[in-house]
Amino acid sequence: MSVLIPLAEIGTYILFSIIIGHIALQFVPEGNKPRIGISKKVLLLSTLGIYIFSFGPVAQTISYFSESVGLTLATYSVLTDFQVGRAWIFIGFMSVFLWITLLLNGSKYLQALWLILMVLAIGYSSHVASLSFWYGLLAHSAHFVMVTLWSGILIHVAWFSDDQEKWAKFLRWFTPLAILSLIVILISGLTLMIFLVEPKDYVTSWVLPYGQMLLLKHISIIPLLFFAFINGVLSKRALKIPSFNPRPWIKGESIIILMVFTFTSVLGTLSPPHEVEFTVQSEGASRWVEWLLGKKILTVMNLHLIPNFSSLFLIAVSLLFLALILISFNKVKPYIAVFFGLSFVFALYFGLMVSLVSL
């Protein structure tokens, strides 16, 4: 179950991205986007998959309560009394309506309506919404829709388009949209994070599994920004070269997005530590962090971020990998730049982790 739930969350992000990218591109004139060749079967299966994969958080909640009250009662209670259960039922109805609309080639406005309602249901089922309804609903929905909108359009252009003649016109409107998406994602993401982990506890939360995934998610966004800069700015200049093909670099960006989705999905299955000190004392710190620090962590009161030679060396190496992403543009294959992006994430992660000192 611990493996299946994050996989289901990743599937939900990817399938939502495919659907929202398809619907969004319908509102773009044909002359301003590459020719997209996605089949109706893929869209219908994606819509069905959203309903199946979005059951993951429901299954996790049912599993948690089934040990104490039994599977039948736990299932009934979660589906009727919990926001996550009611949201899944609502998503089921909306996905059926969307499936029928796609099958019959219905109005793009109707497709957008069903999709917006499904996104709001995702926001309604979020952890923050269970603590503060309107705050969580709006912030999580905005965060989710902008992430899937940005990545969804990239997925379609990278993996389902078959030409590059209109690339300049595509970048002319997509680059401002990507910048807007990034701004909304950062603001809504920080808003959600502050509600779950206080800024003063951000570093100390790294000793917990939730803090680990939060750190990895934040670090993985950095190479994504570099790929976005390459595809949004440098690609415009490279288009003057007849042999330049932008699609492989867009595919590289989509792979980095998949890494961000992975960390986000695992993060969504973990309980946020509203009080880090209390969580460490009651549940204990991460065994991985304890092994890394070489001692058992009983409190975070004496935990500090103190750079040393090893940490500074790893951070310097991570910055080198980051620079190599830009240097490699149009000089090596994009998958090499993806490797540099992955290397940056783990070099910076270990650089920060070995800076943790428990005095």
Disulfide bonds with the S-S distance in Angstrom:
none
